[in-house]
Amino acid sequence: MENIRVALVQTALYWEDVAANLAMFEEKLWKMEEKADILVLPEMFTTGFTMNAVSQAEPMNLHSTRWMKQMAAQLDTVVTGSLIIKADNNYYNRMLWVEPGGKVSHYDKRHLFRMADEDHHYSMGQSNTIFSVKGWKIRPQICYDLRFPVWSRNRSTEDGVMDYDLIFYVASWPAPRVQAWDTLLKARAVENLAYSIGVNRIGTDGNGVHYCGHTAAYDFKGNCIASAGEQEGVVYVDLNASSLREYRTKFPAWKDADRFSLS
């Protein structure tokens, strides 16, 4: 593992306007002053958090996927964020992980937000996954997944090899519940002995829902190491590999973790 830098993009979104959002993000990305290994965009970054899946979805490798490939190649960084994808006659809130060389991996949101009827418009993801960069094992999650710690549990082998080193969430997390966002992001870091990052949006969407950001990163002790507050912008966070390894050695709580399997 090498140290890595992650760029967290906090912004408002144009409602159900893919072209406008891609143009907006492209302008922001070209103005970035620092190089990053991973660039994280919010949940449904091309449309906002909409239930109009049929009209807003696109298949894999169409406009937005190709745009992400272009940005990843030109900026020489991984570009990731979720958007609405139609596949096999189903609609998914799907996070794409696009590498500079053009490889595309994905994670489909597992926990669909029933209070907004997301479970009536999208299909549930069936599996967790791990992305990787510079030796880091990275667990992707989307918004409502944050409330379910079993799904994000960092399991380990008997000799201490853990599932992941960084867990990150892309979100459209409303302002009235932002205290839960802050608390749970920190909890995921502490309980999983891993870095935890959350990228949320700001502004008001087409349904009148307000978002106040609080994009942030926490280290394995629960210390906040980067925060965007409620302002628009790009926040950079450096993740230290040796510090993580040393802490896991000195404080091996993973040895006492409960063993379980997910059905």
URQUIWO-V487517 format. One record per residue. N is the residue number from 0. SS is DSSP state (H for helix, E for strand, C for the rest). PSI is psi in radians with two decimals (* if undefined). Layout:
BEGIN
[[N & SS & PSI] [N & SS & PSI]]
END
This chain:
BEGIN
[[0 & C & 2.33] [1 & C & 2.77] [2 & C & 2.54] [3 & E & 2.72] [4 & E & 2.33] [5 & E & 2.31] [6 & E & 2.20] [7 & E & 2.09] [8 & E & 1.96] [9 & E & 2.13] [10 & C & 2.88] [11 & C & 2.85] [12 & C & 2.63] [13 & C & 2.35] [14 & C & 2.06] [15 & C & 0.76] [16 & C & 1.55] [17 & H & -0.83] [18 & H & -0.77] [19 & H & -0.72] [20 & H & -0.75] [21 & H & -0.70] [22 & H & -0.73] [23 & H & -0.82] [24 & H & -0.68] [25 & H & -0.73] [26 & H & -0.74] [27 & H & -0.74] [28 & H & -0.64] [29 & H & -0.29] [30 & C & -0.04] [31 & C & 2.32] [32 & C & -0.23] [33 & C & 2.66] [34 & C & 2.50] [35 & C & 2.72] [36 & C & -0.54] [37 & E & 2.39] [38 & E & 2.09] [39 & E & 2.17] [40 & C & 2.81] [41 & C & 3.11] [42 & C & 2.44] [43 & C & 0.92] [44 & C & -0.24] [45 & C & -0.26] [46 & C & -0.35] [47 & C & 2.92] [48 & C & 1.51] [49 & C & 2.62] [50 & C & 0.08] [51 & C & 1.09] [52 & H & -0.72] [53 & H & -0.75] [54 & H & -0.38] [55 & H & -0.20] [56 & C & 2.73] [57 & E & 2.70] [58 & C & 2.89] [59 & C & 2.59] [60 & C & 0.49] [61 & C & -2.52] [62 & H & -0.93] [63 & H & -0.70] [64 & H & -0.77] [65 & H & -0.66] [66 & H & -0.77] [67 & H & -0.69] [68 & H & -0.75] [69 & H & -0.81] [70 & H & -0.73] [71 & H & -0.74] [72 & H & -0.79] [73 & H & -0.59] [74 & H & -0.12] [75 & C & 0.91] [76 & C & 2.74] [77 & E & 2.31] [78 & E & 2.24] [79 & E & 2.63] [80 & E & 2.91] [81 & E & 2.68] [82 & E & 3.06] [83 & E & 2.09] [84 & E & 2.36] [85 & E & 2.22] [86 & E & 2.27] [87 & C & 0.71] [88 & C & 0.32] [89 & E & 2.77] [90 & E & 2.34] [91 & E & 2.51] [92 & E & 1.65] [93 & E & 2.23] [94 & E & 2.21] [95 & E & 2.45] [96 & E & 1.83] [97 & E & 2.08] [98 & C & 2.73] [99 & C & -0.55] [100 & C & -0.05] [101 & C & -0.13] [102 & C & 2.36] [103 & E & 2.16] [104 & E & 2.92] [105 & E & 2.82] [106 & E & 2.27] [107 & E & 2.30] [108 & C & 2.23] [109 & C & -0.86] [110 & C & 1.90] [111 & C & 2.34] [112 & C & 1.65] [113 & H & -0.45] [114 & H & -0.26] [115 & H & 0.20] [116 & C & 0.42] [117 & H & -0.57] [118 & H & -0.27] [119 & H & -0.23] [120 & H & -0.31] [121 & C & 2.72] [122 & C & 2.50] [123 & C & 2.41] [124 & C & 2.60] [125 & C & -0.19] [126 & C & 2.66] [127 & C & 2.95] [128 & C & 2.98] [129 & C & 2.24] [130 & E & 2.92] [131 & E & 2.59] [132 & E & 2.29] [133 & C & 0.68] [134 & C & -0.12] [135 & E & 2.43] [136 & E & 2.19] [137 & E & 2.21] [138 & E & 2.03] [139 & E & 2.50] [140 & E & 2.85] [141 & E & 2.05] [142 & H & -1.77] [143 & H & -0.40] [144 & H & -0.49] [145 & H & -0.47] [146 & H & 0.00] [147 & C & 1.56] [148 & C & -0.47] [149 & C & -0.69] [150 & C & -0.53] [151 & C & 0.14] [152 & C & 2.34] [153 & C & 1.66] [154 & C & 2.81] [155 & E & 2.77] [156 & C & 3.04] [157 & C & -0.50] [158 & C & 0.22] [159 & C & 0.18] [160 & C & 2.06] [161 & E & 2.75] [162 & C & -0.75] [163 & C & 2.87] [164 & C & -0.42] [165 & E & 2.32] [166 & E & 2.38] [167 & E & 2.59] [168 & E & 2.29] [169 & E & 2.49] [170 & C & 2.78] [171 & C & 1.33] [172 & C & 1.98] [173 & E & 2.63] [174 & H & -0.68] [175 & H & -0.35] [176 & H & 0.40] [177 & H & -0.42] [178 & H & -0.66] [179 & H & -0.71] [180 & H & -0.88] [181 & H & -0.79] [182 & H & -0.79] [183 & H & -0.59] [184 & H & -0.77] [185 & H & -0.73] [186 & H & -0.72] [187 & H & -0.60] [188 & H & -0.85] [189 & H & -0.86] [190 & H & -0.38] [191 & H & 0.07] [192 & C & 0.89] [193 & C & 2.82] [194 & E & 2.54] [195 & E & 2.27] [196 & E & 2.45] [197 & E & 2.25] [198 & E & 1.99] [199 & C & 2.85] [200 & C & 3.03] [201 & E & -3.14] [202 & E & -3.00] [203 & E & 2.34] [204 & C & -3.08] [205 & C & -0.21] [206 & C & 0.09] [207 & C & 0.21] [208 & C & 2.28] [209 & E & 2.46] [210 & E & 2.41] [211 & E & 0.30] [212 & C & -2.00] [213 & C & 0.50] [214 & C & 2.32] [215 & E & 2.87] [216 & E & 2.45] [217 & E & 2.52] [218 & C & 3.13] [219 & C & -0.20] [220 & C & -0.09] [221 & C & 0.17] [222 & C & 2.36] [223 & E & 2.08] [224 & E & -0.09] [225 & E & 2.51] [226 & E & 2.43] [227 & C & -0.12] [228 & C & -2.33] [229 & C & 0.25] [230 & C & 2.61] [231 & C & 2.47] [232 & E & -3.11] [233 & E & 2.21] [234 & E & 2.35] [235 & E & 2.45] [236 & E & 2.32] [237 & E & 2.23] [238 & E & 2.18] [239 & C & 2.07] [240 & H & -0.78] [241 & H & -0.64] [242 & H & -0.70] [243 & H & -0.81] [244 & H & -0.78] [245 & H & -0.72] [246 & H & -0.72] [247 & H & -0.53] [248 & H & -0.77] [249 & H & -0.49] [250 & C & 1.27] [251 & C & 1.04] [252 & H & -0.38] [253 & H & -0.43] [254 & H & -0.41] [255 & H & 0.17] [256 & C & 2.58] [257 & C & 2.37] [258 & C & 2.38] [259 & C & 2.95] [260 & C & 2.67] [261 & C & 2.35] [262 & C & *]]
END
